[in-house]
Amino acid sequence: MALPWLVLLLAFFVWAVFEHFLTTDVPATLQHPAKLRFLHCIFPGNIFEKLGICSMPKFIRFLHDSVRIKKDPELVVTDLRFGTIPVRLFQPKAASSRPRRGIIFYHGGGTVFGSLDCYHGLCNYLARETDSVLLMIGYLKVPDHHSPALFQDCMNASIHFLKALETYGVDPSRVVVCGDSIGGAVVAAITQALVGRSDLPRIRAQVLIYPLVQVFCLQLPSYQQNQNVPFLSRKFLVTSACNYLAIDLSWRDAILNGTCVPPDVWRKYEKWLSPDNIPKKFKNRGYQPWSPDPFNEAAYLEAKHMLDVENSPLIADDEVIAQLPESFLVSCENDILRDDSLLYKKRLEDQGVRVTWYHLEDGFHGSILFFDKKALFFPCSLKIVNAVVSYVKSI
C-alpha cells in the first residue's frame, strides 16, 4: 500500500522541481543559467518547503551541518571560543621571518544560514593563498536571536582578537576585515565603530563582498531589476531583515513601499541614497523611478531601528566615513545588492577613502561559495575569490 503513495510523492516532487525550474528568473547575462535554476530549485530546499517536509532554513542548515571538512597540510586549523562566541583560526604551518598579515572574516547567510563549516573551504583558501592568519567568527542567528546579537558577537570577538594579535603572530599594522553579504554589512559597521579607538590596532583595509549596507530603501534600480534572481530575492531579503530586527512580517509591504521612513529622514539621506548616484549604465534594464508612499507613523515606530547605523552603515556621518581605511568592494550585476556597493563606493570616495572596485557582469549573490564545488562551479565564483586574494596580498 505504501508504494503508490511513494510514487505519487515522487511524481509531485518531479513536477514541483520542473515547475520551479521553468519559473525561476535568471537574467541573460548569467553564465550557466540552467545550472543556476537547478541549484535554486534543489539546494535552497524550496521544493521541500512546498511539499511541507521542512522549511527552507532548516534544510539549508542541515546541508551546512553535512559539509565535509578537508584537512589542508599547509595550515593548522583550530576551533576556539572567545567567551561564548565560536571562532575558527587558520594559521600557516610554515615559519615566517616576521609577523603575518591578519584577516578577520564574517560569513554571510542573511542572519539565517551560514556556518563555520560552510565557509571553511573559502577561509582555508584565503589563509593559504595570502599566507595570512585568518580568524572566522561565528554568531547567533534567528529565529532564536535578534538584533543586535550578530553585531555584538562579531564586535566582541574582533576586539578579543585585536587585543591578542601578538599571541597569534599577527602584524598589528596589517589587519584586514572581510565578509560577504550580511558579513559585508558587519565589516562596514564594525570598521566604523572602531574608528577612533586608540586602545586597538587600526584596521588596515576592509573587504566587502556584495554587502548589504542599508535596509530601508529597497526600490533602487538593482532591487527592481533583480528582485526574483537566485539566491537572494527581494522578498527573502525583506523577510530576513524583519526576522533579524524583530519586526512583525505584516509590515513587509510598508518597508518595501518606504512608508516607514519619515519624509524628513528621506530628505536627510537622499543625497546618499538617490538613484542619481547610480551610474546611468546600471539603470538601462527595467528600472522605474520611484518615490515612497505616504508616511505611516505606526510602521515607523515598528521599524525605526532600521535607521540605526549598525543596521544601515551607509548613512554614517561624513566624519566617520572619512576616517575609514582603504576598501575593496565587490559587486555583481545580477544581485539586488549591487547598488548598495555602488552607493557605498561613492560615499567612501566622496570622503577621500581609497576604493578598489571589482564588478562582475556575470556574477550573482552567493556565488563565492561555489568557487571550489567542481560540478557546481561558476566562473564568476573563482574570479571573486582570486580578486580578493590579489588585493589582500597587496596589503
Backbone hydrogen bonds in HBPLUS format (Angstrom, degrees):
<---DONOR---> <-ACCEPTOR-->    atom                        ^
c    i                          cat <-CA-CA->   ^        H-A-AA   ^      H-
h    n   atom  resd res      DA  || num        DHA   H-A  angle D-A-AA Bond
n    s   type  num  typ     dist DA aas  dist angle  dist       angle   num
A0006-LEU N   A0002-ALA O   3.02 MM   4  6.27 150.3  2.11 151.1 160.4     1
A0006-LEU N   A0003-LEU O   3.07 MM   3  5.01 116.6  2.48  95.8 111.6     2
A0007-VAL N   A0003-LEU O   2.91 MM   4  6.19 159.7  1.95 158.9 164.1     3
A0008-LEU N   A0004-PRO O   2.87 MM   4  6.05 158.5  1.91 146.9 153.3     4
A0009-LEU N   A0005-TRP O   2.88 MM   4  6.05 156.7  1.94 144.3 150.5     5
A0010-LEU N   A0006-LEU O   2.91 MM   4  6.10 158.4  1.95 146.8 152.9     6
A0011-ALA N   A0007-VAL O   2.84 MM   4  6.05 157.6  1.89 148.8 155.2     7
A0012-PHE N   A0008-LEU O   2.93 MM   4  6.15 156.1  1.99 146.3 152.7     8
A0013-PHE N   A0009-LEU O   2.89 MM   4  6.09 152.2  1.97 144.6 152.8     9
A0014-VAL N   A0010-LEU O   2.92 MM   4  6.20 162.0  1.95 152.5 156.4    10
A0015-TRP N   A0011-ALA O   2.93 MM   4  6.15 161.1  1.97 146.8 152.4    11
A0016-ALA N   A0012-PHE O   2.85 MM   4  6.02 161.5  1.88 149.1 154.2    12
A0017-VAL N   A0013-PHE O   2.94 MM   4  6.19 159.8  1.98 151.8 156.9    13
A0018-PHE N   A0014-VAL O   2.93 MM   4  6.14 165.4  1.95 151.2 155.4    14
A0019-GLU N   A0015-TRP O   2.80 MM   4  5.99 166.0  1.82 157.8 161.6    15
A0020-HIS N   A0016-ALA O   2.89 MM   4  5.95 161.8  1.92 146.2 151.7    16
A0021-PHE N   A0017-VAL O   2.77 MM   4  5.85 149.7  1.86 145.9 155.4    17
A0022-LEU N   A0018-PHE O   3.04 MM   4  6.27 156.8  2.10 148.4 152.8    18
A0023-THR N   A0019-GLU O   3.20 MM   4  6.36 143.9  2.33 141.2 150.4    19
A0024-THR N   A0020-HIS O   3.10 MM   4  6.03 118.7  2.49 141.9 153.1    20
A0030-LEU N   A0027-PRO O   3.23 MM   3  5.85 167.2  2.25 116.4 120.3    21
A0036-LEU N   A0032-HIS O   3.19 MM   4  6.48 156.5  2.24 150.8 157.6    22
A0037-ARG N   A0033-PRO O   2.90 MM   4  6.15 159.4  1.94 151.7 157.1    23
A0038-PHE N   A0034-ALA O   2.96 MM   4  6.18 162.1  2.00 149.0 153.8    24
A0039-LEU N   A0035-LYS O   2.97 MM   4  6.20 162.8  2.00 149.5 153.9    25
A0040-HIS N   A0036-LEU O   2.92 MM   4  6.09 158.0  1.97 149.3 155.6    26
A0041-CYS N   A0037-ARG O   2.97 MM   4  6.23 145.1  2.09 145.9 155.3    27
A0041-CYS N   A0038-PHE O   3.14 MM   3  5.12 121.4  2.50  93.1 107.7    28
A0042-ILE N   A0038-PHE O   2.96 MM   4  6.19 163.3  1.99 156.4 160.1    29
A0043-PHE N   A0039-LEU O   2.76 MM   4  5.03 126.9  2.04 127.1 143.6    30
A0045-GLY N   A0042-ILE O   3.08 MM   3  5.53 154.9  2.14 113.7 121.6    31
A0049-GLU N   A0045-GLY O   3.02 MM   4  6.26 149.2  2.12 150.6 159.3    32
A0050-LYS N   A0046-ASN O   2.97 MM   4  6.29 153.0  2.04 145.0 152.5    33
A0051-LEU N   A0047-ILE O   2.89 MM   4  6.18 151.2  1.97 150.7 158.9    34
A0053-ILE N   A0048-PHE O   2.90 MM   5  5.23 144.0  2.03 161.4 162.4    35
A0052-GLY N   A0049-GLU O   3.07 MM   3  5.03 149.5  2.17  97.9 107.4    36
A0059-PHE N   A0055-SER O   3.02 MM   4  6.29 157.2  2.07 152.5 159.2    37
A0060-ILE N   A0056-MET O   2.98 MM   4  6.23 165.2  2.01 160.1 163.3    38
A0061-ARG N   A0057-PRO O   2.94 MM   4  6.10 158.5  1.98 149.6 156.0    39
A0062-PHE N   A0058-LYS O   2.95 MM   4  6.14 147.6  2.06 141.3 150.2    40
A0063-LEU N   A0059-PHE O   2.99 MM   4  6.37 152.8  2.06 146.5 153.6    41
A0064-HIS N   A0060-ILE O   2.85 MM   4  6.16 158.6  1.90 150.8 156.9    42
A0065-ASP N   A0061-ARG O   2.92 MM   4  6.12 154.1  1.99 145.9 152.6    43
A0066-SER N   A0063-LEU O   2.99 MM   3  5.02 142.6  2.14  98.0 109.7    44
A0067-VAL N   A0064-HIS O   3.30 MM   3  5.46 168.1  2.31 107.1 110.4    45
A0075-LEU N   A0072-ASP O   3.13 MM   3  5.60 167.1  2.15 118.5 122.5    46
A0093-LYS N   A0074-GLU O   2.88 MM  19  5.58 165.2  1.90 143.9 142.9    47
A0076-VAL N   A0091-GLN O   2.71 MM  15  5.13 162.3  1.74 151.8 157.7    48
A0091-GLN N   A0076-VAL O   2.91 MM  15  5.13 158.5  1.96 145.3 152.3    49
A0078-THR N   A0089-LEU O   2.88 MM  11  5.11 157.5  1.93 144.3 151.9    50
A0089-LEU N   A0078-THR O   2.82 MM  11  5.11 171.3  1.83 152.5 153.8    51
A0080-LEU N   A0087-VAL O   2.95 MM   7  5.32 171.1  1.96 147.9 150.9    52
A0087-VAL N   A0080-LEU O   3.02 MM   7  5.32 168.9  2.03 140.5 140.4    53
A0082-PHE N   A0085-ILE O   2.93 MM   3  5.17 154.6  1.99 152.7 152.0    54
A0085-ILE N   A0082-PHE O   3.23 MM   3  5.17 164.4  2.25 116.8 116.1    55
A0138-GLY N   A0086-PRO O   2.81 MM  52  5.24 154.6  1.87 165.3 166.3    56
A0088-ARG N   A0136-MET O   2.87 MM  48  5.17 155.2  1.94 146.8 154.2    57
A0136-MET N   A0088-ARG O   2.89 MM  48  5.17 172.6  1.89 155.4 156.2    58
A0090-PHE N   A0134-LEU O   2.79 MM  44  5.04 166.2  1.81 157.1 161.1    59
A0134-LEU N   A0090-PHE O   2.92 MM  44  5.04 157.0  1.97 145.7 151.4    60
A0100-ARG N   A0169-GLY O   2.86 MM  69  6.18 150.5  1.95 162.1 152.9    61
A0171-ASP N   A0100-ARG O   2.71 MM  71  5.52 165.4  1.73 152.6 153.9    62
A0133-VAL N   A0101-ARG O   2.97 MM  32  6.34 162.5  2.00 167.0 165.2    63
A0102-GLY N   A0174-ARG O   2.97 MM  72  6.28 167.0  1.99 150.5 154.7    64
A0176-VAL N   A0102-GLY O   2.81 MM  74  6.14 165.0  1.83 154.5 157.7    65
A0103-ILE N   A0133-VAL O   2.86 MM  30  6.24 153.4  1.93 154.2 157.2    66
A0135-LEU N   A0103-ILE O   2.78 MM  32  6.19 163.6  1.81 167.7 172.4    67
A0104-ILE N   A0176-VAL O   2.83 MM  72  6.30 157.4  1.88 157.7 165.3    68
A0178-CYS N   A0104-ILE O   2.80 MM  74  6.06 159.3  1.85 169.1 168.9    69
A0105-PHE N   A0135-LEU O   2.78 MM  30  6.04 170.8  1.79 156.8 159.0    70
A0137-ILE N   A0105-PHE O   3.06 MM  32  6.35 162.2  2.09 177.4 176.5    71
A0106-TYR N   A0178-CYS O   2.87 MM  72  6.37 153.6  1.94 152.0 160.6    72
A0112-VAL N   A0109-GLY O   2.96 MM   3  5.71 154.5  2.03 125.8 129.6    73
A0113-PHE N   A0109-GLY O   2.75 MM   4  4.26 170.7  1.76 139.2 137.2    74
A0142-VAL N   A0111-THR O   3.12 MM  31  6.21 154.7  2.18 161.8 169.5    75
A0119-TYR N   A0115-SER O   3.21 MM   4  6.36 154.5  2.28 145.6 150.6    76
A0120-HIS N   A0117-ASP O   3.13 MM   3  4.91 161.0  2.17 101.5 106.8    77
A0123-CYS N   A0119-TYR O   3.02 MM   4  6.21 174.5  2.02 160.7 162.2    78
A0124-ASN N   A0120-HIS O   2.79 MM   4  5.86 157.4  1.84 156.4 163.6    79
A0125-TYR N   A0121-GLY O   3.05 MM   4  6.17 157.1  2.10 142.4 148.0    80
A0126-LEU N   A0122-LEU O   2.95 MM   4  6.25 162.3  1.98 152.7 157.7    81
A0127-ALA N   A0123-CYS O   2.95 MM   4  6.06 164.9  1.97 149.6 153.4    82
A0128-ARG N   A0124-ASN O   3.00 MM   4  6.15 164.9  2.02 148.9 153.4    83
A0129-GLU N   A0125-TYR O   2.85 MM   4  5.88 172.2  1.86 157.5 159.9    84
A0130-THR N   A0126-LEU O   3.09 MM   4  5.91 145.1  2.22 139.1 146.8    85
A0131-ASP N   A0127-ALA O   3.00 MM   4  5.61 112.5  2.47 131.9 145.2    86
A0132-SER N   A0127-ALA O   3.04 MM   5  4.91 155.9  2.10 136.2 143.1    87
A0131-ASP N   A0128-ARG O   3.31 MM   3  5.12 150.7  2.40  95.9 104.4    88
A0145-HIS N   A0141-LYS O   3.06 MM   4  5.32 138.1  2.24 121.8 129.1    89
A0149-ALA N   A0146-HIS O   2.87 MM   3  5.73 165.4  1.89 132.2 134.7    90
A0147-SER N   A0244-TYR O   2.75 MM  97  5.67 164.6  1.77 158.8 156.8    91
A0152-GLN N   A0148-PRO O   2.89 MM   4  6.01 170.9  1.90 166.5 169.6    92
A0153-ASP N   A0149-ALA O   2.90 MM   4  6.00 166.3  1.92 155.1 158.7    93
A0154-CYS N   A0150-LEU O   3.05 MM   4  6.21 171.2  2.06 154.9 157.5    94
A0155-MET N   A0151-PHE O   2.84 MM   4  5.93 156.6  1.89 149.7 157.2    95
A0156-ASN N   A0152-GLN O   2.88 MM   4  5.93 170.4  1.89 151.3 154.3    96
A0157-ALA N   A0153-ASP O   3.01 MM   4  6.13 164.9  2.03 149.4 153.8    97
A0158-SER N   A0154-CYS O   2.96 MM   4  5.95 152.8  2.04 139.3 147.4    98
A0159-ILE N   A0155-MET O   2.95 MM   4  6.15 165.2  1.98 155.4 158.6    99
A0160-HIS N   A0156-ASN O   3.04 MM   4  6.21 160.3  2.08 145.1 150.8   100
A0161-PHE N   A0157-ALA O   3.04 MM   4  6.25 158.6  2.08 146.6 151.6   101
A0162-LEU N   A0158-SER O   2.85 MM   4  6.06 164.8  1.87 155.0 159.6   102
A0163-LYS N   A0159-ILE O   3.01 MM   4  6.15 143.4  2.14 148.0 156.2   103
A0164-ALA N   A0161-PHE O   2.96 MM   3  5.18 151.7  2.04 106.5 115.7   104
A0167-THR N   A0164-ALA O   3.04 MM   3  5.42 127.1  2.33 107.8 120.9   105
A0168-TYR N   A0165-LEU O   3.00 MM   3  5.34 132.3  2.24 104.8 117.3   106
A0170-VAL N   A0165-LEU O   2.99 MM   5  5.02 171.8  2.00 137.1 137.7   107
A0169-GLY N   A0166-GLU O   3.12 MM   3  4.91 161.9  2.15 100.7 106.1   108
A0174-ARG N   A0171-ASP O   2.99 MM   3  5.51 167.3  2.00 123.5 125.9   109
A0204-ARG N   A0175-VAL O   2.82 MM  29  5.32 147.6  1.92 148.9 158.6   110
A0177-VAL N   A0205-ALA O   3.08 MM  28  6.58 158.2  2.13 156.5 159.5   111
A0207-VAL N   A0177-VAL O   2.78 MM  30  6.17 155.9  1.84 157.5 165.1   112
A0179-GLY N   A0207-VAL O   3.16 MM  28  6.56 141.9  2.31 154.0 164.5   113
A0209-ILE N   A0179-GLY O   2.95 MM  30  6.09 171.6  1.96 163.3 162.9   114
A0183-GLY N   A0180-ASP O   2.76 MM   3  4.67 136.9  1.94 139.6 128.8   115
A0181-SER N   A0209-ILE O   2.88 MM  28  6.27 154.9  1.94 169.4 176.2   116
A0184-GLY N   A0181-SER O   2.90 MM   3  5.01 128.2  2.17  98.0 112.3   117
A0185-ALA N   A0181-SER O   3.13 MM   4  6.62 143.0  2.27 142.9 153.2   118
A0186-VAL N   A0182-ILE O   3.03 MM   4  6.38 147.1  2.14 140.3 148.9   119
A0187-VAL N   A0183-GLY O   2.97 MM   4  6.28 150.3  2.06 140.6 148.6   120
A0188-ALA N   A0184-GLY O   3.09 MM   4  6.40 163.1  2.12 148.4 150.9   121
A0189-ALA N   A0185-ALA O   2.94 MM   4  6.18 167.1  1.96 151.8 155.5   122
A0190-ILE N   A0186-VAL O   2.82 MM   4  5.82 170.4  1.83 156.1 159.1   123
A0191-THR N   A0187-VAL O   2.96 MM   4  5.92 161.9  2.00 148.2 154.0   124
A0192-GLN N   A0188-ALA O   3.08 MM   4  6.17 154.3  2.15 142.3 149.3   125
A0193-ALA N   A0189-ALA O   2.93 MM   4  6.13 154.9  1.99 142.3 149.9   126
A0194-LEU N   A0190-ILE O   2.94 MM   4  6.10 139.3  2.11 147.8 157.4   127
A0195-VAL N   A0192-GLN O   3.17 MM   3  5.38 158.1  2.22 105.8 112.5   128
A0197-ARG N   A0194-LEU O   3.05 MM   3  5.46 160.8  2.08 137.7 135.0   129
A0200-LEU N   A0197-ARG O   3.42 MM   3  5.81 169.0  2.43 111.0 113.2   130
A0206-GLN N   A0326-GLU O   3.07 MM 120  6.58 153.2  2.14 152.2 160.7   131
A0328-PHE N   A0206-GLN O   2.86 MM 122  6.30 152.2  1.94 157.8 165.6   132
A0208-LEU N   A0328-PHE O   2.86 MM 120  6.21 161.5  1.89 168.9 175.3   133
A0330-VAL N   A0208-LEU O   2.95 MM 122  6.30 160.1  1.99 161.2 160.8   134
A0210-TYR N   A0330-VAL O   2.84 MM 120  5.40 149.9  1.93 130.7 140.4   135
A0314-LEU N   A0213-VAL O   2.97 MM 101  5.32 158.0  2.02 159.7 153.8   136
A0223-TYR N   A0220-LEU O   2.91 MM   3  5.24 127.0  2.20 110.1 125.0   137
A0224-GLN N   A0220-LEU O   3.15 MM   4  6.51 143.8  2.29 156.0 166.8   138
A0224-GLN N   A0221-PRO O   3.14 MM   3  5.27 129.4  2.41  99.0 111.9   139
A0225-GLN N   A0221-PRO O   2.86 MM   4  6.06 172.9  1.86 161.1 163.2   140
A0226-ASN N   A0222-SER O   3.01 MM   4  5.69 156.7  2.07 136.1 141.7   141
A0229-VAL N   A0226-ASN O   3.22 MM   3  5.22 174.0  2.23 111.6 113.0   142
A0234-ARG N   A0227-GLN O   2.87 MM   7  4.77 160.5  1.90 130.7 134.3   143
A0237-LEU N   A0233-SER O   2.99 MM   4  6.24 156.8  2.05 147.5 154.3   144
A0238-VAL N   A0234-ARG O   2.96 MM   4  6.20 165.2  1.98 154.4 157.0   145
A0239-THR N   A0235-LYS O   2.98 MM   4  6.16 160.4  2.02 147.0 152.9   146
A0240-SER N   A0236-PHE O   2.86 MM   4  6.01 162.7  1.89 150.6 155.2   147
A0241-ALA N   A0237-LEU O   2.88 MM   4  6.08 160.0  1.92 150.3 156.2   148
A0242-CYS N   A0238-VAL O   2.91 MM   4  6.10 159.4  1.95 148.7 154.3   149
A0243-ASN N   A0239-THR O   2.93 MM   4  6.16 160.1  1.97 148.8 154.5   150
A0244-TYR N   A0240-SER O   2.90 MM   4  6.12 164.1  1.93 152.5 156.6   151
A0245-LEU N   A0241-ALA O   2.89 MM   4  5.95 161.9  1.92 149.4 155.0   152
A0246-ALA N   A0242-CYS O   2.88 MM   4  5.68 102.4  2.50 136.8 151.9   153
A0247-ILE N   A0242-CYS O   2.81 MM   5  4.62 163.4  1.84 139.1 143.0   154
A0246-ALA N   A0243-ASN O   3.36 MM   3  5.07 158.7  2.41  95.5 101.0   155
A0251-TRP N   A0248-ASP O   3.03 MM   3  6.01 170.1  2.04 129.1 131.5   156
A0252-ARG N   A0249-LEU O   3.15 MM   3  5.46 163.4  2.17 118.2 117.8   157
A0255-ILE N   A0251-TRP O   3.04 MM   4  6.35 150.2  2.13 152.5 160.8   158
A0256-LEU N   A0252-ARG O   2.93 MM   4  6.24 163.3  1.96 155.1 159.6   159
A0257-ASN N   A0253-ASP O   2.87 MM   4  6.00 152.6  1.94 147.9 155.1   160
A0259-THR N   A0254-ALA O   3.00 MM   5  5.22 134.3  2.22 150.1 155.8   161
A0258-GLY N   A0255-ILE O   3.23 MM   3  5.14 154.8  2.30  99.0 106.6   162
A0293-ASP N   A0257-ASN O   3.05 MM  36  5.83 162.1  2.08 157.8 163.5   163
A0296-ASN N   A0259-THR O   2.78 MM  37  5.30 165.2  1.80 149.9 144.8   164
A0265-VAL N   A0262-PRO O   2.97 MM   3  5.30 129.7  2.23 106.6 120.2   165
A0266-TRP N   A0262-PRO O   3.08 MM   4  6.51 155.8  2.14 154.1 161.4   166
A0267-ARG N   A0263-PRO O   2.96 MM   4  6.26 161.7  2.00 150.3 155.0   167
A0268-LYS N   A0264-ASP O   2.96 MM   4  6.09 148.4  2.07 134.9 143.7   168
A0269-TYR N   A0265-VAL O   3.04 MM   4  6.25 156.6  2.10 152.7 156.9   169
A0270-GLU N   A0266-TRP O   2.83 MM   4  5.64 117.2  2.23 146.0 160.6   170
A0272-TRP N   A0269-TYR O   2.94 MM   3  5.49 150.4  2.03 114.0 122.8   171
A0273-LEU N   A0269-TYR O   2.93 MM   4  6.10 146.0  2.04 150.4 161.2   172
A0274-SER N   A0270-GLU O   2.85 MM   4  5.14 143.1  1.99 146.8 145.8   173
A0277-ASN N   A0274-SER O   2.95 MM   3  5.75 167.2  1.97 122.1 126.2   174
A0278-ILE N   A0275-PRO O   2.88 MM   3  5.18 160.8  1.92 110.8 117.2   175
A0282-PHE N   A0279-PRO O   3.01 MM   3  5.82 157.7  2.06 124.2 130.4   176
A0283-LYS N   A0280-LYS O   2.88 MM   3  5.33 164.9  1.90 118.9 123.6   177
A0300-TYR N   A0296-ASN O   3.03 MM   4  6.38 153.5  2.11 149.3 157.5   178
A0301-LEU N   A0297-GLU O   2.93 MM   4  6.21 160.0  1.97 154.5 158.3   179
A0302-GLU N   A0298-ALA O   3.19 MM   4  6.39 142.6  2.34 139.3 148.9   180
A0303-ALA N   A0299-ALA O   2.94 MM   4  6.09 147.5  2.05 147.4 156.4   181
A0304-LYS N   A0300-TYR O   2.76 MM   4  5.09 117.3  2.15 156.6 157.8   182
A0306-MET N   A0303-ALA O   3.01 MM   3  5.91 166.9  2.03 128.5 131.8   183
A0307-LEU N   A0304-LYS O   3.00 MM   3  5.79 163.2  2.02 121.0 125.7   184
A0308-ASP N   A0305-HIS O   3.11 MM   3  5.15 165.5  2.14 103.7 108.1   185
A0311-ASN N   A0308-ASP O   2.93 MM   3  5.47 140.9  2.08 114.2 124.5   186
A0312-SER N   A0308-ASP O   2.92 MM   4  6.12 140.9  2.07 147.8 159.7   187
A0315-ILE N   A0312-SER O   3.12 MM   3  6.19 164.1  2.15 133.7 134.8   188
A0316-ALA N   A0313-PRO O   3.28 MM   3  5.47 158.2  2.33 116.7 114.6   189
A0320-VAL N   A0317-ASP O   3.07 MM   3  5.46 132.1  2.31 106.6 118.4   190
A0321-ILE N   A0317-ASP O   3.10 MM   4  6.45 168.6  2.11 157.6 160.0   191
A0322-ALA N   A0318-ASP O   2.89 MM   4  5.98 161.0  1.93 156.2 160.3   192
A0323-GLN N   A0320-VAL O   3.02 MM   3  5.48 148.9  2.12 112.1 121.0   193
A0324-LEU N   A0321-ILE O   3.14 MM   3  5.46 168.4  2.15 115.4 118.2   194
A0327-SER N   A0354-ARG O   2.90 MM  27  6.34 161.5  1.94 159.3 165.3   195
A0356-THR N   A0327-SER O   2.82 MM  29  6.22 160.1  1.86 156.1 162.7   196
A0329-LEU N   A0356-THR O   2.88 MM  27  6.29 160.0  1.92 160.9 167.7   197
A0358-TYR N   A0329-LEU O   2.80 MM  29  6.12 164.1  1.83 170.3 173.3   198
A0331-SER N   A0358-TYR O   3.01 MM  27  6.44 155.9  2.07 150.3 155.8   199
A0360-LEU N   A0331-SER O   3.01 MM  29  6.47 153.6  2.08 149.6 157.4   200
A0333-GLU N   A0360-LEU O   2.97 MM  27  6.12 170.8  1.98 159.1 157.3   201
A0334-ASN N   A0363-GLY O   3.18 MM  29  5.99 151.0  2.26 154.5 157.7   202
A0338-ARG N   A0335-ASP O   3.06 MM   3  5.36 165.3  2.08 116.0 117.6   203
A0340-ASP N   A0337-LEU O   3.07 MM   3  5.21 132.3  2.31 101.7 114.9   204
A0342-LEU N   A0338-ARG O   3.24 MM   4  6.63 155.0  2.31 141.8 149.0   205
A0343-LEU N   A0339-ASP O   2.84 MM   4  5.95 161.5  1.87 148.6 152.8   206
A0344-TYR N   A0340-ASP O   2.95 MM   4  6.08 158.6  2.00 147.1 153.4   207
A0345-LYS N   A0341-SER O   2.85 MM   4  5.91 152.6  1.92 146.0 154.2   208
A0346-LYS N   A0342-LEU O   3.14 MM   4  6.37 157.3  2.19 141.8 146.8   209
A0347-ARG N   A0343-LEU O   3.00 MM   4  6.28 157.7  2.05 145.2 151.6   210
A0348-LEU N   A0344-TYR O   2.95 MM   4  6.15 165.1  1.97 152.9 156.0   211
A0349-GLU N   A0345-LYS O   2.97 MM   4  6.17 170.1  1.98 153.2 156.3   212
A0350-ASP N   A0346-LYS O   2.81 MM   4  5.89 157.6  1.86 151.2 157.3   213
A0351-GLN N   A0348-LEU O   3.10 MM   3  5.36 139.4  2.27 102.2 113.6   214
A0353-VAL N   A0348-LEU O   2.94 MM   5  5.10 159.9  1.98 147.9 141.4   215
A0352-GLY N   A0349-GLU O   3.02 MM   3  5.01 162.7  2.05 110.0 111.1   216
A0363-GLY N   A0360-LEU O   3.24 MM   3  4.93 164.5  2.26 100.0 103.7   217
A0367-SER N   A0364-PHE O   3.22 MM   3  5.69 155.7  2.29 136.7 135.9   218
A0369-LEU N   A0366-GLY O   3.29 MM   3  6.16 156.6  2.35 123.8 127.5   219
A0370-PHE N   A0367-SER O   3.09 MM   3  5.72 165.5  2.12 120.3 124.9   220
A0371-PHE N   A0368-ILE O   3.37 MM   3  5.72 166.2  2.39 116.7 116.8   221
A0373-LYS N   A0370-PHE O   3.26 MM   3  5.10 170.0  2.27 113.5 111.3   222
A0376-LEU N   A0373-LYS O   3.12 MM   3  5.18 172.7  2.12 118.6 117.4   223
A0377-PHE N   A0374-LYS O   2.97 MM   3  4.99 158.1  2.02 116.6 116.9   224
A0381-SER N   A0378-PHE O   2.93 MM   3  5.40 139.7  2.10 113.0 124.3   225
A0383-LYS N   A0379-PRO O   3.24 MM   4  6.47 157.2  2.30 149.4 156.2   226
A0384-ILE N   A0380-CYS O   3.09 MM   4  6.28 158.4  2.14 147.7 150.9   227
A0385-VAL N   A0381-SER O   3.25 MM   4  6.57 170.0  2.26 151.0 152.9   228
A0386-ASN N   A0382-LEU O   2.90 MM   4  5.98 171.5  1.90 155.1 157.7   229
A0387-ALA N   A0383-LYS O   2.94 MM   4  6.02 147.2  2.05 142.1 151.5   230
A0388-VAL N   A0384-ILE O   2.96 MM   4  6.23 156.1  2.01 153.8 159.9   231
A0389-VAL N   A0385-VAL O   2.92 MM   4  6.19 161.6  1.95 151.5 157.0   232
A0390-SER N   A0386-ASN O   2.91 MM   4  6.04 163.3  1.94 144.4 148.8   233
A0391-TYR N   A0387-ALA O   3.04 MM   4  6.21 158.0  2.09 143.7 149.5   234
A0392-VAL N   A0388-VAL O   2.90 MM   4  6.10 172.9  1.90 159.0 160.7   235
A0393-LYS N   A0389-VAL O   2.98 MM   4  6.11 158.3  2.02 151.9 157.7   236
A0394-SER N   A0391-TYR O   2.94 MM   3  5.24 141.7  2.09 104.1 115.9   237
A0395-ILE N   A0392-VAL O   3.03 MM   3  5.38 159.7  2.07 110.4 117.0   238
